[in-house]
Amino acid sequence: MPLTQNNQEDQQLLDKLRPSRIVLPVLIGLSVVGFMFWRSYKPGDLAPLANAKLHWLAIMLVVLLARDLGYVYRIRHMSERALSWRASLDVIMIWEFASCVLPSAVGGTAIAPFLLNKEGITLGKSLAYVMATAMLDNLYYVIMVPLVVWVAGDALYPHEALQGGLVATLRVAFVVSYVSVTLYAGLMLYAIFINPLSVKRFLVRFFSIRGLRRWRAKAYQHGNEMVWASAQLRGNGAGYWLRAALSTAFVWTARYAVIGCIIAAFVDVNANEFALIFGRNLTYKVILLIAITPGGAGIAEGAFPTFFGKFIGTPTMTNFIVLLYRIVTYYMYLVLGAIFLPRWISRVFVKQPAP
């Protein structure tokens, strides 16, 4: 169907979400898993599949559904119910799709303000809501990392799969990632709730330093976005932020629990091991953050055995669990996005006939 709005910027953003973009990440991911199976398979390696614990697979499906419903609830709540339940579902499905077809460092956050704006929310409010969700996501990470480090300690790092030098590199990357996220989350908190203009001036001055000037224009734009977000959000009461924070904690906890549920379906896992698997998700995330492929395709599959192979057993079973994990958390959203996106375009862009 032809679009009723031919705005060039809108078209560029929609081009980034073309359903045809699912082909490359699927080819990359399945090629990596196929190679891993070819290299590791031995007859009998997949025997544990016959003894799969169906209740854990059911729990995994419930966790996935609860996570998505939590995302839908959160965006509707944070938009102050400007979005209907249907619109909230559309936004989340396309947001997830964007995270799958864009590099992990970009993610769906770059597309989210566009989605909200096309749902009838002003650009200023759209940016504010997306920035608030990003701030809460970062704060969850900031709070959770010390907890899992306290519980798991050095076991967060896959010593059994990496040599000492690589473990040290991963530890440094993890610390740098944590410090960067903490500083950015603190900056956003200060900008939204205390003094956005001072943050804007700081960003512009910081990126005026020689060597950083190429990002000065983006820093200026980001500073403006923080000012807009502050103007839109500072009047919201404690109840608004409490619900937003609790729903954020819910969806991210569910997101990190999926791998443990899948592994527990095929391997006996005790509570301590489940907690350690949950914690290793935080170090695994560091690899995905620096992935340059769409949705981390290929890199996520290749790194998975390093972080979680010790809990599973044979390399072949590990590769099967990698495949199942990516099906339910990645490939499924590529398919759902390809279904939801054309319907959303028809609803949002195409004029409805007069009654």
Helices and strands as residue ranges (DSSP letters): H 8-16, G 19-22, H 23-40, G 47-51, H 54-78, H 85-101, G 108-110, H 112-118, H 123-152, G 153-156, H 164-193, H 196-206, G 213-215, H 216-233, H 238-264, H 271-289, H 299-308, G 309-311, H 315-326, I 327-331, H 332-348
